[in-house]
Amino acid sequence: YATLGIPPNADQNVIRKAYKRLALLNHPDKIQDPAKRAEGVEKFRQVQAAYDVLKDDAKR
């Protein structure tokens, strides 16, 4: 929840919107500065992992 910046009682729409917003901000193709790209890739992976867990009600 902290990775996506959402409350624990968030519904699927809120989770999806938070994921899309953060994924666009941290997508490796969007980051032009090579020094910040590694940071962005790591953050993108964290956001993706959090979304993979939270989108599935059984894993939540």
C-alpha positions in Angstrom: 0.0 0.0 0.0 2.8 2.4 0.9 4.5 1.8 -2.5 1.4 2.9 -4.4 0.5 5.5 -1.8 -3.0 4.3 -1.2 -5.0 3.4 1.9 -5.5 -0.3 2.9 -9.2 -0.1 2.2 -8.7 1.1 -1.4 -10.9 -0.5 -4.1 -9.7 -1.9 -7.4 -10.2 1.4 -9.3 -8.1 3.4 -6.9 -5.3 0.7 -7.0 -5.3 0.7 -10.8 -5.2 4.5 -11.1 -2.4 4.7 -8.6 -0.4 2.0 -10.4 -0.9 3.7 -13.8 0.1 7.1 -12.5 3.3 5.7 -10.9 4.1 3.4 -13.8 4.1 6.4 -16.2 6.2 8.5 -13.9 8.8 5.8 -13.4 8.8 4.0 -16.7 12.4 3.5 -18.0 11.4 4.8 -21.5 10.2 8.1 -20.0 13.4 8.8 -18.0 15.9 10.6 -20.2 18.6 11.3 -17.6 20.9 8.2 -17.4 21.9 9.0 -13.8 18.2 8.7 -12.8 17.3 5.8 -15.0 18.5 3.1 -12.6 16.5 4.6 -9.8 13.4 4.8 -12.0 13.8 1.2 -13.1 14.0 0.0 -9.5 11.0 2.1 -8.5 9.1 0.8 -11.6 9.8 -2.8 -10.5 8.6 -2.1 -7.0 5.4 -0.5 -8.3 4.8 -3.5 -10.6 5.4 -6.0 -7.7 3.0 -4.1 -5.4 0.3 -3.9 -8.1 0.7 -7.7 -8.9 -0.1 -8.4 -5.2 -2.9 -5.8 -4.7 -4.8 -6.5 -7.9 -5.5 -10.1 -6.8 -7.9 -10.2 -3.9 -6.6 -13.6 -2.8 -3.0 -12.2 -2.4 -4.2 -9.1 -0.7 
